[in-house]
Amino acid sequence: MNKLELLKRTKTYALRVIKAVQALPRDDVSTTLGRQLLRAGTSVGANYRAACRAKSTADFVNKLKIVEEECDESIYWMELLIEAGLLPVRRLDALMHEGDELLSIFVAAIKTTRTVRVS
């Protein structure tokens, strides 16, 4: 997967997160959890864009670590929404799968970049 494809994929992920948050019930718990998911899920793409403009390899790895953390956190919030009964599994299953795939991609990119830098 090249940089442009991953930029598009992370933006699509953010848009899907937005739609999921918009589907939440209108109550205090849903609003609080939804804001957390919205922040984490949309920051995946924003932080990947920042990583693409990194000034050095170390800066790139540091920015990718932020992407990794935000992606993992967004999956956590989706798990909570499901387990709290605020959204059904069928509503978030594909989005969580995409989050898992993106997380794997970023973890692999971090490992590869560190290996190349050390060699």
Stockholm file with secondary structure:
# STOCKHOLM 1.0

chainA/1-119         MNKLELLKRTKTYALRVIKAVQALPRDDVSTTLGRQLLRAGTSVGANYRAACRAKSTADFVNKLKIVEEECDESIYWMELLIEAGLLPVRRLDALMHEGDELLSIFVAAIKTTRTVRVS
#=GR chainA/1-119 SS CCHHHHHHHHHHHHHHHHHHHHTSCSSHHHHHHHHHHHHHHHHHHHHHHHHHTCSSHHHHHHHHHHHHHHHHHHHHHHHHHHHTTSSCHHHHHHHHHHHHHHHHHHHHHHHHHHHHHHC
#=GC SS_cons         CCHHHHHHHHHHHHHHHHHHHHTSCSSHHHHHHHHHHHHHHHHHHHHHHHHHTCSSHHHHHHHHHHHHHHHHHHHHHHHHHHHTTSSCHHHHHHHHHHHHHHHHHHHHHHHHHHHHHHC
//
